[in-house]
Structures are given as C-alpha cells and as structure tokens.
Amino acid sequence: MIFETVATGGCRSYVIGCEDTCAAALIDPELSQIDRYIALAARDGLRIRYLVDTHTHADHFSATQQLGRELAVPVVMHSASPAPFVDLRLQGGELLVVGRLRLQALHTPGHTRDSMCLCVEDRVFTGDTLLIGGTGRTDLPSGDAGALYESLFEGVLRLDPALKVYPAHEYQGRSHSSIGQELAENPRLQKSDRGAFIEMMQNLNLTMPTHVTEALRTNMTGGKTVAQMLSEAAATVPFMSLGELKACLEFRRDDLIVLDVRERDAFEEGHIPGARLLPRGQLELRVNQELTDPTKRILAYCEFGRVSTLATATLRQMGFQRAVALDGGMKAWREADYAVKAGKEP
Ligand SMILES: [Fe+2]
C-alpha cells in the first residue's frame, strides 16, 4: 500500500494507492491543494482512480468535483449525499476496488446524514464520524446525535481495535490513532449510554465554522466558491499596475478609457481624474450606450480590485479585447498618494 497524508490547517486528505497496479483513491481532497494531490500521485507513480468525500463538508471546500472534471475520474460519496455531481453513490457495505485494494464503505450517519467511513486493510478513514480524542459535531445541517451514537457504538467502535484511525480533521498534528485507543481514551466515548451521549452532544455549544454557508452551498450543489469565480476571471484578464496607470494618464490619456465600476456615491467621493462612471451592476445594460468603440483600450477599477476583475472579464467576453483591470484599487491609489478628484462626472 502506498499512503500519503496531506494536512491543510486542521483538514486531512489521504492518497491511498495499490503498489502492484499503481491505482489510487484520493479521500477528502480540499480545493486549495489540487496541484499538490496531482503532484504527489505523480511522484509516487500513482494514477488517481476515485475521488472520495466521506461526507458533505461544512467547513472547507471539497475539490472532488473540480478534480473529477480535470482527471476524468468518478466522484464517490454515500448514496445519501445531496451533491448532484456525484458519479458513484455507495451503500454501506459496498466495496470500491482500487487495484488490489478494497475500500469498504460503512454508512455512519450522525455528523451528517451522508457520512461514511472507509475500511482498507489495517486502517479506517473515519471522516468526521470519529476524530482523535473527539467526534464530529452534530449541530450542523443533517446532523443527528442519536444517529451518531448508533454509528459509533454499533458500528465503528465494533471494528477491530487494532485498526488505525485516520480522521478528516486533526488539529494537534497527530498522524493517527486506533479504534482501541479511542475506546479507551476518547472523552466523548466514555458515556456509552445513548441518552447521556445525546445530551452531551447537544450541549457542546460550538461556534459555527467559518465559511459554513459557502462550503455547504458549493459542496452540496457543485456551485463555485467566490474565490473560484475571482480566480477564473483573473485568469482571463491582464492587469495594469498603479504606476503604469499614473504614467498613462500623464502622457497618453486619450488612448485609455478609465472606467470606475463602483457605485455613484463612491465615485463622487473621490475617483481617478478623468475616469468615467459605469457601475458593475449596470455594465451589461449600459455598455452599448457608454462604450461604443470595442477597439478602445479600457481600464476598469473598483475599490479593492476584485469587482473590477469581474467587470474586465465581462468586458472581454463582450468583445472589448483590450480591456484591462487595475492591479489594486482606489484604496491602493489613495494610499499611494496619487491624484484624486471628487464630485460628479463632467
Ligand atoms: Fe465535516
């Protein structure tokens, strides 16, 4: 067995591969680490055959959908997963064949309805069902403390005590534990009475994870994160530095249409001298009246440089092939002490 752990913050992803056939599965990949997974698999001489999410993650962005498209490899989840992009939906007890390895799914609802653990040889990937010294929480959408009790005490904890436990989260840098060790030491497993376990889980008073809304939205539907939207737009546009824009305005200003895509009140409070106002929200509807020459060079700017990136990508899609975005925004322009003009458009 070839085995790699990728730790990002508190998240854990695992590459597990068959030495004989070079086939591998990637478990719980995270969006920011896509290049790392592909590089690791290549370094180990593995070809990724399956992308597995142990459950619908609420605290980070799953990479399964994007990697599935890039590698033309199926995304695997439990059959209770709401995600429409899942190619292979497993029922508890079913096996995933990865070369000579057999990954057996165990349906373990509780943290989420679609949680599953995967047993392979001497180890079990427990997702957020069982963590080292903890369990997944049950207060997020589709969580159920009673179901988690059954999944643990009538499922995972009855597995071979020697099985190594590899969870989807670990915050203290421990590589793994074992079922036996968790039974003996995990504080949440010391209450084996169902009612007491449920009461404990319902009174943890945990704070909401950051990005919970966005993570659930994108992981459940296959929609894009805001960062993905921005980086996809940024990949299609060139940028101009603040200094270059300053020089352009000083020496060749007629060549360049400077477009302020913020709202009117922000524009009137202070804009780059000579800029025209065309708020991002009105761009498509007013473009034919405002920008009549598609061959003109257009520079879009906003307050921070994000909205203007989206606006420039839209302009390019509409045919303004010389549109560029300011690298930075009005905030950086002010901080550089460059000229600012207040008031309405001339
Ligand atoms: Fe989770």
Residues whose N, C-alpha, C, O or C-beta is under 5 A from the ligand:
A	BS01	LIG	T56 H57 A58 D128
